[in-house]
């Protein structure tokens, strides 16, 4: 579905610089999330999923074919993101936070 006709207000996820690592991250995100939208802007990819977007180190490594330093390598290609982010040594999770949930 084209981005212009899809309501992505509550969608969250990373903006990633194009390249091999990003291709593995996007493939892992597609494996782990439903209704993933990837908008290719040439130099970068905007990845969006409804309300929650998650990716794991193990899933990225499966697609990358090698071990990776996580979240450090993710951060080298993630120039921005939408949503609230939580990073651990094993996963990254972006979540939608509505204005009514802000203290």
Secondary structure, DSSP 4 states (H G I P E B T S, - for coil): --GGGS--TTEEEEEEESSHHHHHHHHHHHHHSSS-EEEE-SSEEEEEEESEEEEEHHHHHHHHTS---TTHHHHHHEEEEESEEEE-SSEEEEE---GGG--
